[in-house]
């Protein structure tokens, strides 16, 4: 009898140990959350100088992006093909610690194509081409297309940042701060066409910032 009791007690102890090992098992580890993607498109325009890395002094390489501020409004409802317009650079463009293109530099462009909103096409679009910049009084040819558009907060919002590291050129050009973010209801298509997404004409107000990408190198100095 004693041997039977001992055997039963030993079996119970082994069963309890097995049960404890099962309940204490944490199971498979949960995979850590993936880090946020760094390739997402920016929804804000920079308010600090942009630095370019190029081995050729005085040259802006192809593919470099610049932010320019429209001086007059543009709308697919009223614009015409070949219509000229002007903009100014939003921040200094730096190279090797020096200002290559100052904020407020004039950048000229042309409406290369326009489609008005109608019952068939629904949404309007504008295709803008940028073909000249005026740096320190020199007219320099360039080729660039739009890649993004941003909304400006206007002079009231910019007034609060007027004394924070802004140069004279930046203040005169009205190019400091006040950036709200990407313009809602606008999308960039092939060839830099800026189209509305709500079935209406696309309107870019004066002060709107257009991010442009150079299609070829530009030698400034």
N, C-alpha and C positions, 0 to 999 in steps of 0.2 A: 504493500500500500504506500509505504513511504517513498519508494522509487517511482511509483506512478505519480504521486503528488509533486515530487521533484521535477519529473519530466514535464507535467502540465505547467508548473510555474516557469520553467525555462522557456517553454513554447510561448507563454503569454508575454514574457519579457522580450523575446525576440520580435514578436508581432508589434509590441509597443514601440520598440526601437525603429522598426521599419516604417511605422506610421509617422513617427516624429521626423524621420529623414525626408519623407514625402512632403509634409506640410511646411518644412523649413526651406524647401527648394525654391529659390526666387524665380525659377523659370528662365527662359531666354531673355537676354538683355535687350532693352528697347534701343533701337538705332537712334543716335543723336540727330536732332533737327538739322536739316541742311542749312548752311549759311546763306544769307540773302544774296541774290545775284548782283554782281557788280557791273553787269552789261546792260542794265536797264537804261532807257533813254532818259536823260535829265529833263526835269520839268521846270527848271529855273535857269535864268540867265545869270552869268557871273557878274559881280559888282566890283571885282578886284582885277588888277592887270593880268593879262594872259601872256604866258611865256612860251616861245617857240624854240624848239631844238633843231638847229640846222647848222651844218658845218660851213655853209657858205654865208659869210657875213653880208647883211643887207638884203638877203633874199628870203621871201616867204615861200615855203615849199607848197607844192600841189597837195591838196587834201587838208590844208590848214583851215580851221573854221574861225570866223570872225562874227561878232554880234554888231549889227548896225541898227540905228533908230530912224524910222521913217520921219521925214520932215513934213509930209503932207499925207492926208488919208488916201487910200486906194480901195476901190470897190469894183467888183465885177459888174455891177449895175451901171456904172458911169464910165469906167475906164475904156480906153480904146487901144488897139494894137499899135505898137511903136510909140506909145506915150512915154515921155521921159519923166523921171522922178529923182529925188535926191534923198540921201540918208547920211547919218554921221556915225562913226564908230563909237561904241558904247563904253569901252575901256581901253587903256593903253595896251599896245602889243609890244612885249619886251623881247629882246634878244641879247644874250650875254650881259645881262644887267643894265642894258641901255634901252631907252624908249625908241623903238623902230618906227611905229605908227602911233602917234598921240591920240588919246581920246578926243572925239570931236572932229576927227579927220573926215572930210567930205568924200562920200562914196556915191557915184552916180549909177543909175540903172535905167532899164527900159522894160515896159510891159511887152513881152514877146508874144503872148497869146492871152486871149480873154474869152470866156464863155459865160454868158448871162444865164441866170436861172430862168427856166421856162417849164411849160407843162410836160415837155418831152424829157429834157435832160435833168429836170428837177433842180439840182444844186448848181450854183455858179462856181467858177474857178478863175484864178489868175496865175499866169506863169511869169515870174520875174527873172530877169537876167541882169547881172551887175557887171559893168564893163569898164569902169574907170574910178580911180581914187586920186585925190589931190593931196599929196604929202609935201608939206613945207613949200607950197606954191607950185610944185611940179605935178603935171597931169600924167598919170601912169596908167597905161592900159592893163586890164585884168579881165578874167573870165570866171564868174562864180554863179552858183545857183543856190536857192533857198533849201534849207534842211529842216528848220523849225521856226515857229513864231511864238512870241511871248507878249504878254500884256504888261503895260507900264502902269504904275500906280499914279503917275502924274506929278505935277510940280509940288502939290501939297505934301505928298509922302516923301518926295525927294528932298524937301527943304530940311528935314530933320537930319539928313546925312551930309549936308553941304560942307560942314567943317571937318569931316572925318577923312583925312588923306586925299582930298580931292584937289587936283591941280587946277590952275586957271583955265586951261583948255576944257577940262571936264565941266566946270561950272558954266562957262560961256555956252558950251554946246548943249547944256541941259541933259547931261548923260549920266548923272549920278543916281544910284540906288533906285528905289521905287519900283522894283520888278515884282509883279504878283505871281506869275507863273505862265504855263502854256495857255494859249488862247483856246477857250472851249469852242467846240463846233467847227474847228479847222483841222484839216489833215493835209500832209504833204504827200503828193503823188510823184509819179515818174517825171523826171526833168525839172523838178522843183516846183511843180504846179501846186498852188495852195487852193484847196477846194473846201466848200462848206459841207457839213455833214447833216444839216437839218432841212435840206430842200429849199434853201434860200440863197441869196447872193452872198458871197464872201466879202466882208468889209474889214480892212485893216486900218485902224484909226491912226491919226498922227501921234507919234510917240511909241507906237508898237515896235517891238524889237524883232528883227528877222535875223536868224542865224544863217550865215552863208558859208559855203565851202568852195575854196578855190579849185578850179579845174586844171590850172597850170601854174607854174611858179611865177612869182612877181618880184622883180628886183626893184627895191626901193632906193638903195644907195649904191 
